[in-house]
C-alpha cells in the first residue's frame, strides 16, 4: 500500500473516531491507538460475519467447474 493511501485511510479512521493520535510528529511519523478496543472487536466480527455470508451466497450461486474427460 502506498504511503499516501495509508495516510488517507488513517485520517479517515481518526475523523470517524475509531483511532486517535497517541504521539509522534509529522516528520518522524505518528503513533495511533484504537479508542475502544471492545467496539473494534465487535466491528471486526460484524464485518467478518457479513463477508462470510456474502462469500457463502457467491459460492452457492456460481456453479463449480467440472473437469473435462481426457
Sine and cosine of phi, psi and omega as CSV:
sin_phi,cos_phi,sin_psi,cos_psi,sin_omega,cos_omega
0.00,0.00,0.70,-0.72,-0.03,-1.00
-0.95,0.30,0.46,-0.89,0.00,-1.00
-0.85,0.53,-0.60,0.80,-0.02,-1.00
-0.93,0.36,-0.58,0.81,0.05,-1.00
-0.92,0.38,-0.68,0.73,0.03,-1.00
-0.87,0.49,-0.70,0.71,0.00,-1.00
-0.87,0.49,-0.68,0.73,0.00,-1.00
-0.89,0.46,-0.68,0.74,0.03,-1.00
-0.91,0.42,-0.66,0.75,0.00,-1.00
-0.91,0.42,-0.65,0.76,0.03,-1.00
-0.89,0.46,-0.67,0.75,0.04,-1.00
-0.88,0.48,-0.66,0.75,0.01,-1.00
-0.91,0.41,-0.62,0.78,0.04,-1.00
-0.92,0.40,-0.72,0.70,-0.01,-1.00
-0.88,0.48,-0.57,0.82,-0.02,-1.00
-1.00,0.07,-0.02,1.00,0.11,-0.99
0.99,0.10,0.25,0.97,0.00,-1.00
-0.99,0.12,-0.54,0.84,0.01,-1.00
-0.71,-0.71,0.23,-0.97,0.14,-0.99
-0.63,-0.77,0.37,-0.93,-0.02,-1.00
-0.98,0.21,0.85,-0.52,-0.04,-1.00
-1.00,0.05,-0.55,0.83,-0.02,-1.00
-0.01,-1.00,-0.15,-0.99,0.03,-1.00
0.98,-0.18,-0.15,-0.99,0.00,-1.00
-0.58,-0.82,0.23,-0.97,-0.02,-1.00
-0.95,0.31,-0.25,0.97,0.01,-1.00
-1.00,0.03,-0.61,0.79,-0.05,-1.00
-0.96,-0.28,-0.13,0.99,-0.01,-1.00
0.96,-0.28,0.32,-0.95,-0.03,-1.00
-0.95,-0.31,0.40,-0.92,0.16,-0.99
-0.95,-0.31,0.72,-0.69,-0.03,-1.00
-0.91,-0.42,0.42,-0.91,0.02,-1.00
-0.67,-0.74,0.66,-0.75,0.06,-1.00
-0.95,0.32,0.77,-0.64,-0.06,-1.00
-0.91,0.40,-0.79,0.61,-0.04,-1.00
-0.77,-0.64,0.98,-0.19,-0.10,-0.99
-0.89,0.45,-0.59,0.81,0.02,-1.00
-0.89,0.45,-0.69,0.73,0.04,-1.00
-0.90,0.44,-0.63,0.78,0.04,-1.00
-0.88,0.48,-0.69,0.72,0.00,-1.00
-0.89,0.45,-0.66,0.75,0.04,-1.00
-0.89,0.45,-0.70,0.71,0.00,-1.00
-0.89,0.46,-0.70,0.71,-0.01,-1.00
-0.88,0.47,-0.71,0.71,-0.01,-1.00
-0.93,0.37,-0.58,0.82,0.05,-1.00
-0.90,0.44,-0.71,0.71,0.02,-1.00
-0.90,0.43,-0.70,0.71,0.02,-1.00
-0.86,0.51,-0.67,0.74,0.01,-1.00
-0.89,0.45,-0.70,0.71,0.01,-1.00
-0.90,0.44,-0.68,0.74,0.01,-1.00
-0.90,0.43,-0.63,0.78,0.04,-1.00
-0.91,0.42,-0.63,0.78,0.06,-1.00
-0.89,0.46,-0.71,0.70,0.01,-1.00
-0.89,0.45,-0.68,0.73,0.01,-1.00
-0.89,0.46,-0.65,0.76,0.03,-1.00
-0.90,0.44,-0.66,0.75,0.04,-1.00
-0.90,0.43,-0.63,0.77,0.02,-1.00
-0.91,0.42,-0.70,0.71,-0.01,-1.00
-0.89,0.46,-0.57,0.82,0.00,-1.00
-0.96,0.29,-0.52,0.85,-0.09,-1.00
-1.00,0.03,-0.37,0.93,-0.02,-1.00
-0.99,-0.11,0.83,-0.55,0.02,-1.00
-0.93,0.36,0.57,-0.82,0.01,-1.00
-0.97,0.23,0.72,-0.69,0.00,-1.00
-0.91,0.40,0.70,-0.71,0.01,-1.00
-0.99,-0.12,0.52,-0.85,0.01,-1.00
-0.99,0.17,0.72,-0.69,0.00,-1.00
-0.97,0.25,0.63,-0.78,0.05,-1.00
-0.92,0.39,0.56,-0.83,-0.04,-1.00
-0.97,-0.25,0.00,0.00,0.00,0.00
